[in-house]
Amino acid sequence: MKLKPHNKYVWIKPIQEEEKEDSNKFFMPQDLVTNLHYFYEVLDWSNDCTLKLKAKEKVVVLKNMVEEIKDGDSFLYVCPESAIIATII
């Protein structure tokens, strides 16, 4: 599915992190800590965005600002431009 964001929204795709094999077999308190930010790849953005975005650029996004759109068996992800806090260069 092709998506064209509007109203200062950005279409993003989560970047898969490699699973680390953990030899620790016990539940530890740090397992409860969740990251407030996540890495995404920019796919497209609305014409009224003020950030100078590029396709396939990697960005850091506030995780709680990401909106998930169900498309059949898959999901699309968008966020407001203001949720992008950094670009990975």
Contacts in CASP RR format, 6 or more apart in sequence:
PFRMAT RR
TARGET T0000
AUTHOR 0000-0000-0000
METHOD contacts of the structure
MODEL  1
MKLKPHNKYVWIKPIQEEEKEDSNKFFMPQDLVTNLHYFYEVLDWSNDCT
LKLKAKEKVVVLKNMVEEIKDGDSFLYVCPESAIIATII
1 71 0 8 1.000
1 74 0 8 1.000
1 76 0 8 1.000
3 11 0 8 1.000
3 43 0 8 1.000
3 44 0 8 1.000
3 69 0 8 1.000
3 76 0 8 1.000
3 78 0 8 1.000
4 44 0 8 1.000
4 46 0 8 1.000
5 11 0 8 1.000
5 44 0 8 1.000
5 45 0 8 1.000
5 46 0 8 1.000
5 78 0 8 1.000
6 46 0 8 1.000
6 48 0 8 1.000
7 46 0 8 1.000
7 48 0 8 1.000
8 46 0 8 1.000
8 48 0 8 1.000
8 49 0 8 1.000
8 50 0 8 1.000
8 80 0 8 1.000
8 81 0 8 1.000
8 82 0 8 1.000
9 45 0 8 1.000
9 46 0 8 1.000
9 78 0 8 1.000
9 79 0 8 1.000
9 80 0 8 1.000
9 81 0 8 1.000
10 42 0 8 1.000
10 44 0 8 1.000
10 45 0 8 1.000
10 46 0 8 1.000
10 49 0 8 1.000
10 53 0 8 1.000
10 78 0 8 1.000
10 79 0 8 1.000
10 80 0 8 1.000
10 81 0 8 1.000
10 84 0 8 1.000
11 42 0 8 1.000
11 43 0 8 1.000
11 44 0 8 1.000
11 45 0 8 1.000
11 76 0 8 1.000
11 77 0 8 1.000
11 78 0 8 1.000
12 40 0 8 1.000
12 41 0 8 1.000
12 42 0 8 1.000
12 43 0 8 1.000
12 59 0 8 1.000
12 61 0 8 1.000
12 66 0 8 1.000
12 77 0 8 1.000
12 78 0 8 1.000
12 79 0 8 1.000
13 40 0 8 1.000
13 41 0 8 1.000
13 43 0 8 1.000
13 77 0 8 1.000
14 38 0 8 1.000
14 39 0 8 1.000
14 40 0 8 1.000
14 41 0 8 1.000
14 77 0 8 1.000
15 39 0 8 1.000
15 40 0 8 1.000
15 41 0 8 1.000
15 58 0 8 1.000
17 39 0 8 1.000
34 63 0 8 1.000
35 63 0 8 1.000
36 62 0 8 1.000
36 63 0 8 1.000
36 64 0 8 1.000
37 60 0 8 1.000
37 61 0 8 1.000
37 62 0 8 1.000
37 63 0 8 1.000
37 85 0 8 1.000
38 60 0 8 1.000
38 61 0 8 1.000
38 63 0 8 1.000
38 66 0 8 1.000
39 58 0 8 1.000
39 59 0 8 1.000
39 60 0 8 1.000
39 61 0 8 1.000
39 88 0 8 1.000
40 58 0 8 1.000
40 59 0 8 1.000
40 60 0 8 1.000
40 61 0 8 1.000
40 66 0 8 1.000
40 77 0 8 1.000
40 79 0 8 1.000
41 56 0 8 1.000
41 57 0 8 1.000
41 58 0 8 1.000
41 59 0 8 1.000
42 53 0 8 1.000
42 54 0 8 1.000
42 55 0 8 1.000
42 56 0 8 1.000
42 57 0 8 1.000
42 58 0 8 1.000
42 59 0 8 1.000
43 55 0 8 1.000
43 56 0 8 1.000
44 55 0 8 1.000
45 51 0 8 1.000
45 53 0 8 1.000
45 81 0 8 1.000
46 81 0 8 1.000
49 81 0 8 1.000
50 81 0 8 1.000
51 81 0 8 1.000
51 84 0 8 1.000
53 59 0 8 1.000
57 87 0 8 1.000
57 88 0 8 1.000
58 87 0 8 1.000
58 88 0 8 1.000
59 84 0 8 1.000
59 86 0 8 1.000
59 87 0 8 1.000
59 88 0 8 1.000
60 84 0 8 1.000
60 85 0 8 1.000
60 86 0 8 1.000
60 87 0 8 1.000
60 88 0 8 1.000
61 79 0 8 1.000
61 83 0 8 1.000
61 84 0 8 1.000
61 85 0 8 1.000
62 79 0 8 1.000
62 83 0 8 1.000
62 85 0 8 1.000
65 79 0 8 1.000
65 80 0 8 1.000
65 82 0 8 1.000
65 83 0 8 1.000
66 77 0 8 1.000
66 78 0 8 1.000
66 79 0 8 1.000
66 83 0 8 1.000
67 77 0 8 1.000
67 78 0 8 1.000
67 79 0 8 1.000
68 75 0 8 1.000
68 76 0 8 1.000
68 77 0 8 1.000
69 75 0 8 1.000
69 76 0 8 1.000
69 77 0 8 1.000
69 78 0 8 1.000
END
